[in-house]
Amino acid sequence: MNAKKWCLIVAVLVALSAVSMAEELPVDLDLSNLSGTVVYSQVYDMMVRPEAYAGQRVRIKGNFSYYMDPNTRHEYFAAIISDTTACCAQGIEFVWRGEHAYPDDYPPLDTEITVTGIFNTYYEGDYIYLQLIDAELAWKS
């Protein structure tokens, strides 16, 4: 086996192990395998009592969403979580660890994603927003 093939194989194995290690990180709150209604209720509680979740590592599953504020040009990325009947939805913003450019590095809109990150809140004006910072993002192609 030549050196180029060997390097390629090693690079692929390292990349695959990094992805599986990222998904295996311990979490304080894993919402990724709960029913829509339970997740929706939990996210509502996170909105009402954000101080109870501050700093926890949280894993969620939802549909990828993107928004760019036309005034500030700030980009927002979120996982949208619906209840079981899909009548109500809430989103949790995430800040993906590392350097990534939209749309090239992100999944298509509405793709089911899993996000794991540190729960955080921030204010814009008078409104408080939830986000997962230092997040890892995974989806199936």
Backbone as JSON Lines, residues from 0, in Angstrom:
{"i":0,"aa":"M","n":[0.86,-1.17,0.0],"ca":[0.0,0.0,0.0],"c":[0.9,1.23,0.0]}
{"i":1,"aa":"N","n":[0.59,2.15,-0.92],"ca":[1.45,3.33,-1.0],"c":[1.13,4.33,0.12]}
{"i":2,"aa":"A","n":[2.01,5.29,0.3],"ca":[1.9,6.23,1.42],"c":[0.64,7.09,1.33]}
{"i":3,"aa":"K","n":[0.24,7.48,0.11],"ca":[-0.95,8.32,-0.05],"c":[-2.2,7.58,0.41]}
{"i":4,"aa":"K","n":[-2.33,6.3,0.03],"ca":[-3.5,5.53,0.44],"c":[-3.51,5.36,1.95]}
{"i":5,"aa":"W","n":[-2.34,5.07,2.51],"ca":[-2.25,4.89,3.95],"c":[-2.66,6.17,4.69]}
{"i":6,"aa":"C","n":[-2.19,7.32,4.24],"ca":[-2.54,8.6,4.87],"c":[-4.04,8.86,4.75]}
{"i":7,"aa":"L","n":[-4.62,8.55,3.61],"ca":[-6.05,8.75,3.42],"c":[-6.86,7.86,4.36]}
{"i":8,"aa":"I","n":[-6.46,6.61,4.5],"ca":[-7.15,5.69,5.4],"c":[-7.06,6.18,6.84]}
{"i":9,"aa":"V","n":[-5.89,6.6,7.26],"ca":[-5.7,7.11,8.62],"c":[-6.55,8.36,8.83]}
{"i":10,"aa":"A","n":[-6.58,9.27,7.86],"ca":[-7.37,10.49,7.99],"c":[-8.86,10.18,8.13]}
{"i":11,"aa":"V","n":[-9.35,9.23,7.35],"ca":[-10.76,8.85,7.42],"c":[-11.07,8.24,8.78]}
{"i":12,"aa":"L","n":[-10.21,7.35,9.25],"ca":[-10.44,6.73,10.56],"c":[-10.43,7.75,11.69]}
{"i":13,"aa":"V","n":[-9.52,8.7,11.63],"ca":[-9.47,9.74,12.65],"c":[-10.74,10.57,12.61]}
{"i":14,"aa":"A","n":[-11.19,10.94,11.41],"ca":[-12.41,11.73,11.28],"c":[-13.62,10.96,11.81]}
{"i":15,"aa":"L","n":[-13.72,9.68,11.49],"ca":[-14.84,8.88,11.96],"c":[-14.83,8.72,13.47]}
{"i":16,"aa":"S","n":[-13.65,8.53,14.04],"ca":[-13.58,8.38,15.49],"c":[-13.91,9.69,16.18]}
{"i":17,"aa":"A","n":[-13.55,10.83,15.59],"ca":[-13.89,12.12,16.17],"c":[-15.39,12.32,16.19]}
{"i":18,"aa":"V","n":[-16.08,11.92,15.12],"ca":[-17.52,12.08,15.08],"c":[-18.18,11.2,16.13]}
{"i":19,"aa":"S","n":[-17.77,9.94,16.23],"ca":[-18.42,9.08,17.21],"c":[-18.07,9.51,18.63]}
{"i":20,"aa":"M","n":[-16.87,10.04,18.86],"ca":[-16.53,10.53,20.19],"c":[-17.4,11.74,20.53]}
{"i":21,"aa":"A","n":[-17.66,12.61,19.56],"ca":[-18.48,13.79,19.81],"c":[-19.88,13.37,20.23]}
{"i":22,"aa":"E","n":[-20.43,12.36,19.59],"ca":[-21.77,11.91,19.94],"c":[-21.8,11.18,21.27]}
{"i":23,"aa":"E","n":[-20.66,10.73,21.76],"ca":[-20.6,9.96,22.99],"c":[-20.29,10.84,24.21]}
{"i":24,"aa":"L","n":[-20.08,12.13,24.01],"ca":[-19.79,12.98,25.16],"c":[-20.92,12.9,26.17]}
{"i":25,"aa":"P","n":[-20.59,12.86,27.44],"ca":[-21.66,12.81,28.45],"c":[-22.47,14.09,28.43]}
{"i":26,"aa":"V","n":[-23.76,13.96,28.65],"ca":[-24.64,15.11,28.69],"c":[-25.4,15.12,30.01]}
{"i":27,"aa":"D","n":[-25.78,16.31,30.42],"ca":[-26.58,16.45,31.63],"c":[-28.06,16.26,31.34]}
{"i":28,"aa":"L","n":[-28.46,16.62,30.13],"ca":[-29.87,16.53,29.75],"c":[-29.94,16.12,28.29]}
{"i":29,"aa":"D","n":[-30.42,14.9,28.03],"ca":[-30.53,14.37,26.68],"c":[-32.0,14.35,26.27]}
{"i":30,"aa":"L","n":[-32.37,15.26,25.38],"ca":[-33.74,15.35,24.9],"c":[-33.91,14.7,23.53]}
{"i":31,"aa":"S","n":[-32.84,14.1,23.02],"ca":[-32.85,13.62,21.63],"c":[-33.7,12.37,21.41]}
{"i":32,"aa":"N","n":[-34.02,11.63,22.44],"ca":[-34.78,10.39,22.26],"c":[-36.14,10.41,22.95]}
{"i":33,"aa":"L","n":[-36.6,11.58,23.34],"ca":[-37.88,11.69,24.03],"c":[-38.99,12.0,23.02]}
{"i":34,"aa":"S","n":[-40.22,11.75,23.41],"ca":[-41.36,12.05,22.54],"c":[-41.47,13.55,22.34]}
{"i":35,"aa":"G","n":[-42.13,13.94,21.25],"ca":[-42.29,15.35,20.92],"c":[-42.93,16.16,22.03]}
{"i":36,"aa":"T","n":[-43.95,15.61,22.66],"ca":[-44.65,16.33,23.72],"c":[-43.75,16.54,24.93]}
{"i":37,"aa":"V","n":[-43.0,15.51,25.31],"ca":[-42.11,15.63,26.47],"c":[-41.01,16.64,26.18]}
{"i":38,"aa":"V","n":[-40.43,16.57,24.99],"ca":[-39.37,17.51,24.63],"c":[-39.91,18.93,24.61]}
{"i":39,"aa":"Y","n":[-41.07,19.11,24.0],"ca":[-41.68,20.43,23.92],"c":[-41.89,21.0,25.33]}
{"i":40,"aa":"S","n":[-42.39,20.16,26.24],"ca":[-42.61,20.58,27.63],"c":[-41.29,20.93,28.32]}
{"i":41,"aa":"Q","n":[-40.26,20.13,28.07],"ca":[-38.95,20.39,28.68],"c":[-38.36,21.7,28.16]}
{"i":42,"aa":"V","n":[-38.47,21.94,26.86],"ca":[-37.94,23.18,26.3],"c":[-38.72,24.38,26.85]}
{"i":43,"aa":"Y","n":[-40.01,24.22,27.03],"ca":[-40.82,25.29,27.65],"c":[-40.29,25.59,29.05]}
{"i":44,"aa":"D","n":[-40.0,24.53,29.82],"ca":[-39.45,24.73,31.17],"c":[-38.1,25.44,31.1]}
{"i":45,"aa":"M","n":[-37.31,25.12,30.09],"ca":[-36.01,25.78,29.92],"c":[-36.21,27.27,29.64]}
{"i":46,"aa":"M","n":[-37.28,27.6,28.93],"ca":[-37.57,29.0,28.64],"c":[-38.03,29.74,29.9]}
{"i":47,"aa":"V","n":[-38.82,29.07,30.74],"ca":[-39.38,29.69,31.93],"c":[-38.36,29.76,33.06]}
{"i":48,"aa":"R","n":[-37.51,28.72,33.17],"ca":[-36.54,28.65,34.27],"c":[-35.12,28.44,33.74]}
{"i":49,"aa":"P","n":[-34.62,29.34,32.9],"ca":[-33.31,29.11,32.29],"c":[-32.16,28.99,33.29]}
{"i":50,"aa":"E","n":[-32.3,29.64,34.43],"ca":[-31.22,29.57,35.44],"c":[-31.02,28.15,35.95]}
{"i":51,"aa":"A","n":[-32.04,27.31,35.88],"ca":[-31.93,25.92,36.35],"c":[-31.1,25.06,35.4]}
{"i":52,"aa":"Y","n":[-30.88,25.53,34.19],"ca":[-30.17,24.75,33.18],"c":[-28.82,25.36,32.79]}
{"i":53,"aa":"A","n":[-28.51,26.53,33.31],"ca":[-27.29,27.25,32.93],"c":[-26.06,26.36,33.1]}
{"i":54,"aa":"G","n":[-25.27,26.3,32.05],"ca":[-24.02,25.55,32.08],"c":[-24.14,24.06,31.86]}
{"i":55,"aa":"Q","n":[-25.35,23.54,31.75],"ca":[-25.51,22.09,31.52],"c":[-25.25,21.74,30.06]}
{"i":56,"aa":"R","n":[-24.69,20.56,29.85],"ca":[-24.51,20.05,28.48],"c":[-25.83,19.39,28.09]}
{"i":57,"aa":"V","n":[-26.42,19.88,26.99],"ca":[-27.74,19.46,26.56],"c":[-27.65,18.9,25.14]}
{"i":58,"aa":"R","n":[-28.38,17.83,24.89],"ca":[-28.48,17.26,23.54],"c":[-29.93,17.34,23.1]}
{"i":59,"aa":"I","n":[-30.15,17.89,21.91],"ca":[-31.49,17.99,21.35],"c":[-31.5,17.48,19.92]}
{"i":60,"aa":"K","n":[-32.68,17.11,19.48],"ca":[-32.88,16.71,18.09],"c":[-34.03,17.55,17.56]}
{"i":61,"aa":"G","n":[-33.86,18.09,16.36],"ca":[-34.89,18.91,15.74],"c":[-34.58,19.15,14.28]}
{"i":62,"aa":"N","n":[-35.32,20.03,13.66],"ca":[-35.09,20.34,12.26],"c":[-34.26,21.61,12.14]}
{"i":63,"aa":"F","n":[-33.28,21.56,11.24],"ca":[-32.37,22.69,11.07],"c":[-33.09,23.9,10.5]}
{"i":64,"aa":"S","n":[-32.8,25.05,11.11],"ca":[-33.38,26.32,10.65],"c":[-32.29,27.38,10.64]}
{"i":65,"aa":"Y","n":[-32.46,28.34,9.74],"ca":[-31.49,29.41,9.57],"c":[-32.22,30.73,9.39]}
{"i":66,"aa":"Y","n":[-31.66,31.8,9.96],"ca":[-32.21,33.14,9.78],"c":[-31.07,34.14,9.8]}
{"i":67,"aa":"M","n":[-31.12,35.09,8.86],"ca":[-30.18,36.21,8.89],"c":[-30.98,37.49,9.12]}
{"i":68,"aa":"D","n":[-30.61,38.22,10.16],"ca":[-31.27,39.49,10.45],"c":[-30.9,40.47,9.34]}
{"i":69,"aa":"P","n":[-31.89,41.0,8.62],"ca":[-31.58,41.88,7.49],"c":[-30.92,43.2,7.9]}
{"i":70,"aa":"N","n":[-31.12,43.61,9.15],"ca":[-30.53,44.88,9.62],"c":[-29.09,44.71,10.08]}
{"i":71,"aa":"T","n":[-28.85,43.67,10.89],"ca":[-27.51,43.49,11.47],"c":[-26.65,42.52,10.67]}
{"i":72,"aa":"R","n":[-27.28,41.74,9.8],"ca":[-26.61,40.68,9.02],"c":[-26.09,39.55,9.92]}
{"i":73,"aa":"H","n":[-26.55,39.53,11.17],"ca":[-26.18,38.45,12.08],"c":[-26.93,37.18,11.7]}
{"i":74,"aa":"E","n":[-26.22,36.05,11.69],"ca":[-26.82,34.77,11.33],"c":[-27.2,33.99,12.59]}
{"i":75,"aa":"Y","n":[-28.36,33.36,12.54],"ca":[-28.85,32.54,13.64],"c":[-29.13,31.14,13.11]}
{"i":76,"aa":"F","n":[-28.7,30.14,13.86],"ca":[-28.9,28.74,13.51],"c":[-29.65,28.09,14.65]}
{"i":77,"aa":"A","n":[-30.63,27.24,14.33],"ca":[-31.44,26.66,15.4],"c":[-31.92,25.27,15.04]}
{"i":78,"aa":"A","n":[-32.26,24.53,16.08],"ca":[-32.97,23.27,15.95],"c":[-34.4,23.55,16.36]}
{"i":79,"aa":"I","n":[-35.34,23.28,15.46],"ca":[-36.75,23.53,15.72],"c":[-37.37,22.23,16.21]}
{"i":80,"aa":"I","n":[-38.02,22.3,17.37],"ca":[-38.6,21.12,18.02],"c":[-40.11,21.29,18.03]}
{"i":81,"aa":"S","n":[-40.81,20.31,17.47],"ca":[-42.28,20.34,17.45],"c":[-42.84,19.39,18.48]}
{"i":82,"aa":"D","n":[-44.07,19.68,18.94],"ca":[-44.73,18.72,19.8],"c":[-45.25,17.56,18.94]}
{"i":83,"aa":"T","n":[-45.83,16.56,19.57],"ca":[-46.25,15.35,18.86],"c":[-47.25,15.64,17.75]}
{"i":84,"aa":"T","n":[-48.16,16.57,17.96],"ca":[-49.17,16.87,16.95],"c":[-48.66,17.85,15.89]}
{"i":85,"aa":"A","n":[-47.46,18.36,16.08],"ca":[-46.81,19.31,15.16],"c":[-47.59,20.61,15.05]}
{"i":86,"aa":"C","n":[-48.41,20.91,16.05],"ca":[-49.14,22.18,16.01],"c":[-48.31,23.32,16.6]}
{"i":87,"aa":"C","n":[-47.38,22.97,17.47],"ca":[-46.58,23.98,18.16],"c":[-45.1,23.64,17.99]}
{"i":88,"aa":"A","n":[-44.29,24.66,17.88],"ca":[-42.86,24.44,17.72],"c":[-42.09,25.51,18.49]}
{"i":89,"aa":"Q","n":[-40.92,25.1,18.97],"ca":[-40.0,26.0,19.65],"c":[-38.62,25.72,19.09]}
{"i":90,"aa":"G","n":[-37.8,26.73,19.06],"ca":[-36.45,26.54,18.57],"c":[-35.42,26.85,19.62]}
{"i":91,"aa":"I","n":[-34.32,26.15,19.54],"ca":[-33.17,26.48,20.38],"c":[-32.02,26.8,19.44]}
{"i":92,"aa":"E","n":[-31.52,27.99,19.6],"ca":[-30.39,28.44,18.79],"c":[-29.15,27.68,19.21]}
{"i":93,"aa":"F","n":[-28.22,27.51,18.28],"ca":[-26.94,26.91,18.63],"c":[-25.82,27.66,17.95]}
{"i":94,"aa":"V","n":[-24.66,27.61,18.59],"ca":[-23.43,28.19,18.04],"c":[-22.47,27.02,17.87]}
{"i":95,"aa":"W","n":[-22.28,26.62,16.62],"ca":[-21.45,25.46,16.28],"c":[-19.99,25.78,16.53]}
{"i":96,"aa":"R","n":[-19.34,24.9,17.27],"ca":[-17.91,25.06,17.58],"c":[-17.09,25.06,16.29]}
{"i":97,"aa":"G","n":[-16.12,25.94,16.21],"ca":[-15.23,25.98,15.04],"c":[-15.67,27.02,14.03]}
{"i":98,"aa":"E","n":[-15.02,27.01,12.89],"ca":[-15.32,27.94,11.81],"c":[-16.14,27.23,10.76]}
{"i":99,"aa":"H","n":[-17.34,27.75,10.48],"ca":[-18.23,27.14,9.5],"c":[-18.92,28.25,8.72]}
{"i":100,"aa":"A","n":[-19.12,28.0,7.44],"ca":[-19.77,28.99,6.57],"c":[-21.12,28.45,6.1]}
{"i":101,"aa":"Y","n":[-22.13,29.31,6.19],"ca":[-23.45,28.94,5.69],"c":[-23.56,29.42,4.24]}
{"i":102,"aa":"P","n":[-24.07,28.6,3.34],"ca":[-24.71,27.3,3.51],"c":[-23.78,26.1,3.3]}
{"i":103,"aa":"D","n":[-22.53,26.36,2.91],"ca":[-21.64,25.27,2.48],"c":[-21.44,24.17,3.51]}
{"i":104,"aa":"D","n":[-21.27,24.54,4.77],"ca":[-20.92,23.56,5.8],"c":[-22.12,23.01,6.56]}
{"i":105,"aa":"Y","n":[-23.29,23.55,6.28],"ca":[-24.49,23.19,7.04],"c":[-25.39,22.25,6.25]}
{"i":106,"aa":"P","n":[-26.28,21.55,6.96],"ca":[-27.24,20.68,6.25],"c":[-28.3,21.53,5.55]}
{"i":107,"aa":"P","n":[-29.04,20.93,4.63],"ca":[-30.16,21.66,4.02],"c":[-31.19,22.03,5.09]}
{"i":108,"aa":"L","n":[-31.93,23.1,4.84],"ca":[-32.99,23.51,5.76],"c":[-33.95,22.37,6.0]}
{"i":109,"aa":"D","n":[-34.47,22.28,7.21],"ca":[-35.44,21.27,7.65],"c":[-34.86,19.87,7.81]}
{"i":110,"aa":"T","n":[-33.56,19.7,7.62],"ca":[-32.92,18.41,7.88],"c":[-32.96,18.12,9.37]}
{"i":111,"aa":"E","n":[-33.23,16.87,9.74],"ca":[-33.18,16.52,11.16],"c":[-31.73,16.54,11.62]}
{"i":112,"aa":"I","n":[-31.49,17.29,12.7],"ca":[-30.14,17.43,13.25],"c":[-30.14,17.06,14.72]}
{"i":113,"aa":"T","n":[-28.96,16.72,15.21],"ca":[-28.74,16.53,16.64],"c":[-27.67,17.53,17.04]}
{"i":114,"aa":"V","n":[-27.98,18.29,18.08],"ca":[-27.07,19.32,18.57],"c":[-26.77,19.04,20.03]}
{"i":115,"aa":"T","n":[-25.49,19.08,20.37],"ca":[-25.05,18.92,21.76],"c":[-24.2,20.13,22.11]}
{"i":116,"aa":"G","n":[-24.58,20.84,23.16],"ca":[-23.83,22.02,23.55],"c":[-24.15,22.46,24.96]}
{"i":117,"aa":"I","n":[-23.51,23.52,25.38],"ca":[-23.66,24.06,26.73],"c":[-24.81,25.07,26.73]}
{"i":118,"aa":"F","n":[-25.78,24.85,27.62],"ca":[-26.94,25.72,27.7],"c":[-26.53,27.1,28.18]}
{"i":119,"aa":"N","n":[-27.02,28.12,27.47],"ca":[-26.68,29.5,27.76],"c":[-27.88,30.38,27.42]}
{"i":120,"aa":"T","n":[-27.93,31.54,28.0],"ca":[-28.93,32.53,27.63],"c":[-28.22,33.84,27.33]}
{"i":121,"aa":"Y","n":[-28.87,34.68,26.54],"ca":[-28.35,36.02,26.27],"c":[-29.53,36.94,25.99]}
{"i":122,"aa":"Y","n":[-29.28,38.22,26.11],"ca":[-30.31,39.22,25.85],"c":[-30.01,39.95,24.55]}
{"i":123,"aa":"E","n":[-31.05,40.22,23.81],"ca":[-31.01,41.19,22.71],"c":[-32.16,42.14,23.0]}
{"i":124,"aa":"G","n":[-31.82,43.36,23.35],"ca":[-32.86,44.3,23.78],"c":[-33.47,43.82,25.08]}
{"i":125,"aa":"D","n":[-34.79,43.75,25.11],"ca":[-35.5,43.32,26.32],"c":[-35.79,41.82,26.34]}
{"i":126,"aa":"Y","n":[-35.38,41.1,25.31],"ca":[-35.75,39.7,25.18],"c":[-34.58,38.78,25.52]}
{"i":127,"aa":"I","n":[-34.91,37.69,26.21],"ca":[-33.91,36.68,26.54],"c":[-34.03,35.53,25.53]}
{"i":128,"aa":"Y","n":[-32.9,35.03,25.1],"ca":[-32.87,33.94,24.13],"c":[-32.07,32.77,24.69]}
{"i":129,"aa":"L","n":[-32.48,31.57,24.32],"ca":[-31.79,30.34,24.7],"c":[-30.84,29.95,23.58]}
{"i":130,"aa":"Q","n":[-29.71,29.38,23.96],"ca":[-28.8,28.87,22.95],"c":[-27.93,27.78,23.55]}
{"i":131,"aa":"L","n":[-27.43,26.94,22.66],"ca":[-26.42,25.95,23.02],"c":[-25.12,26.44,22.41]}
{"i":132,"aa":"I","n":[-24.14,26.74,23.27],"ca":[-22.86,27.25,22.78],"c":[-21.83,26.13,22.77]}
{"i":133,"aa":"D","n":[-20.73,26.38,22.06],"ca":[-19.66,25.39,21.94],"c":[-20.27,24.07,21.48]}
{"i":134,"aa":"A","n":[-21.19,24.17,20.53],"ca":[-22.02,23.03,20.14],"c":[-21.38,22.14,19.09]}
{"i":135,"aa":"E","n":[-21.8,20.9,19.12],"ca":[-21.47,19.92,18.09],"c":[-22.74,19.64,17.32]}
{"i":136,"aa":"L","n":[-22.59,19.5,16.02],"ca":[-23.75,19.33,15.14],"c":[-23.57,18.05,14.34]}
{"i":137,"aa":"A","n":[-24.62,17.25,14.27],"ca":[-24.59,16.01,13.5],"c":[-25.89,15.86,12.73]}
{"i":138,"aa":"W","n":[-25.79,15.28,11.53],"ca":[-26.97,14.96,10.72],"c":[-26.59,13.86,9.74]}
{"i":139,"aa":"K","n":[-27.6,13.2,9.24],"ca":[-27.38,12.15,8.25],"c":[-27.53,12.74,6.87]}
{"i":140,"aa":"S","n":[-26.6,12.45,6.01],"ca":[-26.65,12.99,4.65],"c":[-27.62,12.21,3.78]}
